[in-house]
Amino acid sequence: MLYRNGLCFRFLHLQGLEDEFIEHMRQVAEYEKDLRYKSAAANFLKMNDKNKIGG
C-alpha cells in the first residue's frame, strides 16, 4: 500500500501538484465530517511530515 501511495505521490510531484494535494489533505483533515476520510487524511499528513523530518 505504501509503495502504491508513493508512486501516486511521485506522480503528483512530477506534475507539480504536490503542494496543492497536501493543502487539500489538510483541509480534509480539518473539515471532513466522515471520520474515515478525516482519519486517512490526518494519517497521510503525519507520514508526510515524518518523511520530511526523518528523510
Buried (B, 14 or more C-beta within 10 A) or exposed (E): EEEEEEEEBEEBEEEEEBEEBBEEBBEBBEEBEEEEEBEBBBEBBEEBEEEEEEE
